Amino acid sequence: MAPDSLSNSAMGTASPNFKIFGSQIKFPKIDDTHFRLLGSAKRNPALRVKASRESLGLNQELMNNKLESVAEHNNGFDPFDEMKHRFLSFKNIYLENSEHFQSLAKVQAPKKQFMVIACADSRVCPSNILGFQPGEAFTVRNVANLVPPFESGPSETNAALEFAVNSLEVENILIIGHSCCGGIRALMSMQDEVDSSSFIRSWVIVGKNARLITKAAAANLSFDKQCRHCEKESVNLSLLNLLTYPWIEERVRKGMLSVHGGYYDFVDCTFEKWTLEYHGSSVDDRGGSCSVKDRLFWC
C-alpha cells in the first residue's frame, strides 16, 4: 500500500549490465560484373546511366531479399496487415465523429483533464485501462513511469511536464505504476558497486531512493514482494519529484494543480488511486510536508 506520509531524501546510483542482441541478415553475393561495370562507368560517361540503373536494381533486389527474409522469419505473417485493419476500423469511428476529430485537429486542450505518466510496458496502456479518449489525456510513457527531479536536467519527461503544465494548463497529473514492472525489477536488482554505461541503468537510477526505502521497509520479504512494494514507492518518489519543479510546486500550493498516484495490478485487474496532499512551502527548502489522501481501490 502507498504510505500515508511521504518524505524527500537524497538520490543515489547503481544497476546491472544489460545487453541487446540483434539478429544478422545475410545478404546475397553480389556479382563481380556489377563492380566492373561501375569501374567502366567512371571512365566512360555513356555507361554512367546504365551503371546507375544497375545500382538501383541491385538495391531493390537487396531490399526485396530483406523483406522476404523477414516474411520467412514470421512464417509469412505481416503484422502491419493487422495494423492496417485496426486503423481502418478506427477510421470508421473517426468518420462517425468527424466534427469532434476536426476540432481536435485544430488544438488539443485537456485543460480540465489529465496529464498521465505511465510505463512503456505494452500491457499497461492508460487509454485501454482507464478509457481515455483522444484529446482527454496528455500522455508520457517511459521505463518504470519515473519522473526525474528538477535538478537532473532536461529529459523528454520533464519537457512534456513543462508543456502540459505551462502551455496546456492541465489541472491533474496522474502517475501510474503497475505490477510485474521490468524497470522496477532492474532497479531492485542493481548492485551499488557496478559501473555500467547501460542506458537502462542510467534511467532507472532516478528511482534509487524508492529502492533504498523499500530495502529498509521490506527487508524480510521475498524479492518479488520487495519489487511490488517498490512499484508503489517509486510512484510516491516521482510525486515528490514533481514538487521540485518550481512551476509545478507553485500551482499545487495555490490549488491550481493536483498530483495523483495510481497502481494497476494486471494480475487480478485492480486499480489503486491516491492523491498527494501538499502542505507548506517548497519541498526543496525542506519546509513543506506531504501526505496521502483520497485513497481509492477499484476492483
C-alpha positions in Angstrom: 0.0 0.0 0.0 1.1 3.6 -0.5 2.4 5.2 2.7 0.3 7.8 4.4 3.2 10.2 4.8 6.0 10.9 2.3 9.5 12.2 2.8 12.0 13.7 0.4 15.5 12.1 0.6 18.7 12.0 -1.4 19.2 10.2 -4.7 21.9 7.6 -5.5 23.3 5.4 -8.2 23.7 1.8 -9.4 22.4 -1.0 -11.7 23.3 -4.3 -13.7 24.6 -4.6 -17.2 22.1 -5.0 -20.0 23.0 -6.3 -23.4 20.9 -6.3 -26.5 21.5 -9.0 -29.1 20.3 -8.5 -32.7 19.9 -11.0 -35.5 22.1 -10.8 -38.6 20.6 -10.7 -42.1 22.8 -12.4 -44.7 22.9 -10.6 -48.0 23.2 -12.4 -51.3 26.6 -12.4 -53.1 27.0 -9.5 -55.5 28.1 -10.4 -59.0 31.7 -9.2 -59.8 30.4 -7.8 -63.1 28.5 -5.2 -61.3 31.7 -3.7 -59.9 33.4 -4.0 -63.3 30.5 -2.0 -64.7 30.8 0.7 -62.1 34.5 1.0 -62.8 34.0 1.3 -66.5 31.3 4.0 -65.9 33.9 6.2 -64.3 35.9 6.2 -67.5 33.1 6.2 -69.9 30.2 8.7 -69.3 28.0 6.8 -71.7 27.9 3.9 -69.2 27.0 6.1 -66.2 23.3 6.0 -66.7 23.4 2.2 -67.2 25.5 1.8 -64.1 23.1 3.9 -62.1 20.2 1.8 -63.2 22.1 -1.4 -62.4 22.8 0.0 -58.9 19.2 0.9 -58.3 18.1 -2.5 -59.5 20.7 -4.1 -57.1 19.4 -2.0 -54.2 15.9 -3.0 -54.9 16.9 -6.7 -55.1 18.7 -6.4 -51.7 15.6 -4.7 -50.2 13.3 -7.4 -51.6 15.6 -10.1 -50.2 15.5 -8.4 -46.8 11.7 -8.3 -46.8 11.5 -11.9 -47.9 13.8 -12.8 -45.1 11.6 -11.0 -42.5 8.5 -12.6 -44.0 10.0 -16.1 -43.8 11.1 -15.4 -40.2 7.5 -14.5 -39.3 6.1 -17.6 -41.2 4.5 -15.3 -43.8 2.6 -13.2 -41.1 2.7 -9.5 -41.8 2.0 -7.6 -38.5 1.3 -4.4 -40.5 -1.6 -6.1 -42.2 -3.4 -6.5 -38.9 -2.4 -2.9 -38.0 -3.9 -1.7 -41.3 -7.3 -3.4 -40.4 -7.2 -1.8 -36.9 -6.5 1.6 -38.4 -9.4 1.2 -40.9 -11.7 0.2 -38.0 -10.6 3.4 -36.2 -11.2 5.4 -39.3 -14.9 4.4 -39.2 -15.1 5.8 -35.7 -13.3 8.9 -36.9 -15.8 9.4 -39.8 -18.7 8.9 -37.4 -17.4 11.6 -35.1 -15.7 13.8 -37.7 -16.8 17.1 -36.1 -15.1 16.1 -32.8 -11.9 15.0 -34.5 -11.8 18.1 -36.7 -11.9 20.2 -33.6 -9.1 18.2 -32.1 -7.1 18.7 -35.3 -7.0 22.4 -34.6 -5.9 22.2 -31.0 -5.5 19.9 -28.0 -7.0 21.2 -24.8 -7.1 18.7 -22.0 -7.0 21.6 -19.5 -9.6 20.2 -17.1 -8.5 16.6 -17.8 -5.2 14.9 -17.2 -1.5 14.6 -17.9 -0.7 10.9 -17.4 2.8 9.5 -16.8 2.8 5.7 -17.4 5.2 2.9 -18.1 6.3 2.0 -21.6 5.2 -1.6 -20.9 2.9 -2.8 -23.7 0.5 -4.3 -21.1 -0.4 -1.0 -19.4 -1.6 1.4 -22.0 -3.5 4.1 -19.9 -6.1 4.6 -22.7 -7.0 1.0 -22.6 -7.1 0.7 -18.8 -8.8 4.0 -18.0 -10.7 4.6 -21.2 -9.1 7.9 -22.2 -10.4 9.2 -25.5 -8.4 11.3 -28.0 -7.9 14.8 -26.5 -8.6 13.8 -22.9 -5.1 13.0 -21.6 -1.7 14.3 -22.5 0.4 11.1 -22.0 4.0 10.4 -21.5 5.3 6.8 -21.2 8.8 5.8 -20.1 10.5 2.9 -18.5 9.1 2.4 -15.0 6.9 5.6 -15.2 9.6 7.7 -13.5 9.8 11.4 -13.0 13.3 12.7 -12.5 13.9 15.6 -10.1 14.2 19.2 -11.4 18.0 19.3 -10.8 18.6 16.3 -13.0 18.4 18.4 -16.1 16.4 18.1 -19.3 14.7 14.9 -20.4 11.7 14.1 -22.6 9.7 13.5 -19.5 10.2 17.0 -17.9 10.0 18.6 -21.3 6.5 17.1 -21.5 5.7 18.3 -18.0 6.7 21.8 -18.9 4.4 21.8 -21.9 1.5 20.1 -20.2 1.6 22.4 -17.1 2.6 25.7 -18.6 1.1 25.6 -22.1 -1.9 23.2 -21.8 -2.5 24.1 -18.2 -3.6 20.7 -17.1 -5.2 20.5 -13.7 -4.3 16.9 -12.8 -1.1 14.9 -13.1 -1.6 11.1 -12.7 1.5 8.8 -12.4 0.6 5.2 -12.9 2.7 2.3 -11.7 1.9 -1.3 -12.3 2.5 -4.9 -11.3 5.4 -7.0 -12.6 7.3 -3.9 -13.8 10.6 -4.9 -15.5 12.1 -1.4 -14.9 11.5 -1.6 -11.2 12.9 -5.2 -11.1 16.0 -3.8 -12.8 16.2 -1.1 -10.2 15.8 -3.6 -7.4 18.5 -5.8 -8.9 21.1 -3.2 -9.1 24.5 -3.6 -7.5 25.8 -0.4 -6.0 29.5 -1.1 -6.9 28.7 -1.9 -10.6 30.0 0.8 -13.0 27.9 0.4 -16.2 27.2 2.5 -19.3 23.8 0.9 -19.7 21.1 3.4 -20.7 18.6 1.4 -18.6 20.8 1.8 -15.5 21.3 5.5 -16.2 17.5 5.9 -16.3 16.1 3.7 -13.5 18.7 5.1 -11.1 16.2 8.0 -10.9 14.2 5.7 -8.6 17.1 4.7 -6.3 15.5 6.5 -3.3 12.5 4.2 -3.7 14.8 1.2 -3.8 16.5 2.3 -0.5 13.2 2.9 1.2 11.9 -0.5 0.1 15.1 -2.3 1.2 14.7 -0.8 4.6 11.0 -1.3 5.0 10.6 -4.7 3.4 13.9 -6.4 4.0 12.2 -9.5 5.5 10.0 -10.0 2.3 10.8 -12.1 -0.8 12.4 -10.3 -3.7 9.1 -10.4 -5.7 7.3 -8.7 -2.8 10.0 -6.2 -2.5 9.6 -5.3 -6.1 5.9 -4.9 -5.7 6.5 -2.6 -2.7 9.0 -0.6 -4.8 6.5 -0.3 -7.7 4.3 1.8 -5.4 7.1 3.5 -3.6 8.6 4.7 -6.8 5.3 6.4 -7.7 5.4 8.3 -4.4 9.0 9.3 -5.1 8.0 10.6 -8.5 5.1 12.6 -7.0 7.6 14.2 -4.6 10.0 14.9 -7.6 7.1 16.7 -9.3 7.2 19.3 -6.5 10.9 20.1 -7.2 9.8 21.9 -10.4 9.1 25.5 -9.3 6.2 26.0 -11.7 4.5 22.7 -10.6 5.1 23.4 -6.9 3.6 26.9 -7.2 0.4 25.6 -8.9 0.0 22.8 -6.4 0.4 25.2 -3.5 -2.2 27.6 -5.0 -4.6 24.7 -5.6 -4.4 25.1 -9.4 -2.9 21.6 -9.9 -3.4 18.3 -8.2 -1.0 15.4 -8.4 -2.1 11.8 -8.0 -0.6 8.3 -7.8 -2.1 5.2 -9.3 -1.2 1.5 -9.4 -2.6 -1.0 -11.9 -2.4 -4.7 -11.0 -2.9 -6.6 -14.2 -2.7 -10.0 -12.5 -6.1 -9.5 -10.8 -7.2 -6.4 -12.7 -7.5 -3.9 -9.9 -6.6 -0.2 -9.7 -5.5 1.8 -6.7 -5.5 5.6 -6.7 -4.4 8.2 -4.2 -3.8 11.9 -4.1 -0.7 13.8 -2.8 -1.7 16.5 -0.3 1.0 19.2 0.0 1.4 21.4 3.0 3.6 24.4 3.4 6.5 25.9 1.5 8.8 24.4 -1.1 9.9 20.8 -0.7 13.3 21.8 -1.9 13.6 24.1 1.2 12.6 21.3 3.5 9.8 23.5 4.8 7.0 21.5 3.3 5.4 18.2 4.1 3.2 15.8 2.1 0.6 13.2 3.0 -1.8 10.9 1.1 -5.5 11.5 0.9 -8.5 10.2 -1.1 -7.1 6.7 -1.5 -9.5 4.5 -3.5 -9.4 0.9 -4.6 -11.2 -0.1 -7.7 -11.9 -3.8 -8.2 
